[in-house]
Amino acid sequence: MKPLAIFFSSFLVLSACSSEPNVVLLRTEKKHSTVKPIVQANRLLTLEVEGMTCEMGCGGSIRKELKATGGVERVEFNFIDANKIQTAKISFDKDKITADRMVKIITSMNDKQFKVGNMHSEAIDIPVSTESVKANADSPEKIKISTPTFALPNLMDILSSFVN
């Protein structure tokens, strides 16, 4: 009885095997809440900042506050330790934020630690791209993955060849 049970269980396992590869479709979705608005800078504001003690701490906090407005693309500092006054270059979109608003943000930070001196604003030429990239955020990306499977010959075919 035991050999017959082993034969039938082996028969079931082997006959269930297939030689077709499994195809798995993965679907990824983009989260809309983490997408930050793209800022296309059209102005460059150069200003003097007094009261900075380091580029990483002070510069990082100024950069973070300005970028949080959604109108600033980039903030760069020409930080020199020996200088009392540092130079900041801010690339921004004049339709989203004004130079006066950025000065107000900087001068109100860290209990009014920073003071803004001379400033100069100029237009930035926006390069025109000949190729446009269109990304549809509403449709998820689909990835097709084909995985090979181990295939044994069909047990029924083997047994039928012995019977015939």
N, C-alpha and C positions, 0 to 999 in steps of 0.2 A: 504494500500500500504506500509506503514511504517513497519508493522510487517513482511511482506513478505521480505522486504529488509534486515531487521535484521536477519531473518531466513537464507537467502542465504549468507549473509556475515559470519554468525556463521558457516554455512555449509562449506564454503570455508576455514575458519580458522581451524576448527576441522578436516576436511578431509586432510589438509596439514600436520598434525602432524604424526610423525612416531615413531614406537617403537624401531627402530634400533639406536644404539649409534653412534654418530659422531666420526670418526677417523681422527685425524689431524696429518699429518706428518710434523715435523719440520726439517729443514736442517741447520746445522751450518757449516760455513767455517772458516778455520784458515787463518789469514792474514800472508803472508810470510814476509812482511816487518818488523814485530815486533819480529820475531824469532831471538834470539841472538845465535851466534855460541856457541856450548858447548865446554868448555875448559877442557881437561883431563890433569891435572897437572902431570908432571913427574919429576919436580925438585922443591926443596925448597931453597929459597934464604933468608938467615938471614943477616940483615945489621943494622948498627947503623945510626940513623938519628939525626942530630943536627939542632936546629932551630924550632922545633915544640913547639907551645905554648899550644895546647890542642888536645885531641884525636879526638873530634868530628869535629872541623873545619879543622885543618891541616891534621889529619888522613883521614878525609872524602874526602878532595880534592886530596890527594895522591892516595887513593883507587880508586877514580873516574877516574883519569888520567890513572892509570895503567890498570884498567879493560877495558877502552875504546880502548886499543891496540888490544884486541881480543885474547891475549895470556896469560892473567893472570886470574886464577880461584879465588884466595882468597888473601886478604891482612889483616893481623892482627898486632896489635901493643901491646907491653907490656909497656903501658904509665904510668909513675910515675911522678907526678907533680914536685917533688923536683929534679929530674934528669935533667941535661942539655942535655944528650944524651939518646934518646929513641931507643928501639929495634923494628924492623919490620920483620915480617915473611911473605914472598911472595911465594905462590904456583903458579907455572907457567908451561907452555908447552915450553920446550927448542927448539922445532921445529918452534915455532911461534914468539918467542921473546928471546932476549939474556939478560943476567944480565947487561952487559954494557949499553944496550939500556934503561933498566929500571932506572939505575943510572943516565943516561943523562936526562931522563924525570923528575926525582925527583929533581935534582940539578938545572934544568932550570925553575922550577915552582916559582910563586910569586916573581918575580924579584930576583931569585936565593937566596931565603930565607933559603933553606935547604942545608945542607952539609951531604955527606955520608961518614961514617968512615969505620971501619972494616966490611968485608962481607965474608960470607961463603956459598957455594952452595953444596947441596947434592942431590942424587937421591931419588925419592919417589917410593916405591913399589906400583904398581897399582894392586889392588885386581882383580882377575879373577872371573867373575860371572858365575855361572852354568846355570842361566836362562837368556835368551836374550829377551828383549822387543822390538818388532818391531812396530813402529808407521809409518803409511803411511800418510804423510802430504798432498798428492795430493787428497786423497779421503775424502770428507766431512763426518762428523759424522751424523748419522740419529737417530732421537729420535721419538718413536711412543707414542702418547698420545691418550688415549681413554677417551672421555668425555660422561657421561650419559646424556640423554635428557629426558625431561618430556614428557610422551606419554599419549595421550587420546585415547580412543577407536575410531575406524573409524566410522564416522557418517553414512556412507552408510550402514554399517553392522547393526547399530542400527535401521535405518529406514526400512531396508529390513526385519528385524525381526518383525516389527509392521505390515507390509503389508502382510506377509505370514500368 
